[in-house]
Amino acid sequence: MLNNEFPQDSVAKKTEAFIAEPSTVFSTHAGCTSSEHANGIESMPEEELLYDLADLFKVFSDTTRIKILYALLIDELSVNEIAEAIGASQSAVSHQLRILKQAHLVKFRRDGRSICYSLADDHVQTILDQGLSHICE
């Protein structure tokens, strides 16, 4: 579902709420609702939200994309600078940036003839930090 089918409209808004308040992952946030068991206890996000979350995590399944995100932790960079920093071709970086933009993990701005990329928000760093923390335990 990554190739041009990423659900752009809902993923960023829904996941931001979960990431901002990880202790309340199964609560209702920013238009996200949870299913309820027969006993009334909130337990599981709705099916559509689970698919959106799975799609978000798929974006983190590529080493090149992870390298790009780490490069952008430091500073805003052009495609050429990113390619040089991670040792990849400009073409490969451009392809991966498209996927990262669709997932609302990076943003861009024009600077004359070049485009500068940066992380979309602080949640991206939080996701990377939490993932790394988890695997290092």
N, C-alpha and C positions, 0 to 999 in steps of 0.2 A: 504494500500500500504506500510505499515511500515515493515511488516515481510519479510525480504530478498528481497524486491522489491524497496527499496528506491533508487531513481535515483542518485547514488553516483557521477557520473561524472560531472553533470552540476550544481547541487544545490549550492554547496559551492562557486564556482566561481561567479555565477550569483547573489547570495544573498550578498556576500561580497561587491560588487559594490553598491548595494542599501543601505546597512547599513552604508557604509562609507560616503555616500552623501545623507542623508535622504531628503534634500530639493529638490533633483532632481530625485525623485523616478520614474517618468514617462519619464526620458530621456534614451538615449542609453548609456549603460555602459558595458564594458568587454564582448562584443559579444552579449549583450542583446539588442533587438530592441523593439520599441513600435509600436503599430498600430496607424494609423492616421485616423481622421475623414475626411469627404469630404472637409472640409474647411482647411485642412492641419495642424491642431493643434494636437500635440502629446498628447495622452490622456491615453492610456492603454497599459500595457506590453502585449506581445504576449501570447496567450492561454497556450502554453507549459510552459512558465515562471510562469504564475499564478498557474498552477498545482504544479510546483516545490515549489513555495512559500507556498502554502497551505500544502504540505507535510512537509516542514520545520516546520511550526507552529504546525502541529500535534505532532511533537516530544516534544513540550513544553506542551502537554496536560496531562502529567502524573506527579503526585506529587513526586513520587520517583525519576524520572529523574531530576526534578527541584532541589530536595534536593541534588542530586549528583553534579549537576552543582554548586550549592552554596558551597558545601564542597570543590570543586576544585578551587573555587575563592581564597581560602586562601593558599593552598599549593598543591603540587603534592602528590598523595596518592595511596597506593595499594588498591586492592579490599577489603582486611581485614580492613584496616583503614577507607575506605569509609563506609563499612557495619557498623562498630562500631559508626562512626560519625552520621549516619542517622538512626540508629536503625533498620536496615533491614538485611536479611540473605545474605550471600555471593552469593548464587545462584541468588537471586533477583537482587542484584547489578550487577553481571556479565551479566545477561540478559539485563538489562537496559543500561549498558555500551556498549554492542554490538550495540544497536539501536543508541546511541549517537555517536559512532564511524562511523557508516554508514552515519550519517547526517553530519559528519565532524565537530562535536561540541567538541569532546574530541580527544586527541592523547595519545599515550602510548610509553613507552620505557622500554627495559629490563634492570633490575638491578640484575645481578646474576640470581637467580631462580625466582625472583618476577618481576611483571610488575607494573610500576608506571604510573598513569594516570594524565593528566593535561588538562586544557582547550586548545582547538585548537588555539585560537587567542583572541585578545581583543574584537572582535565583539560579542562573546558570552556574555561577561559581559555587553556590551552595550545593547543587546537584553533584558537581565534580568533587567537591570536598567530602561530601557524605559518602559517595561511591568509593573514593580512595580510602577513606577512613574504614569503611566496611571491609574491604579486601585486605587491609593491613592488620586487622584484628587477629 
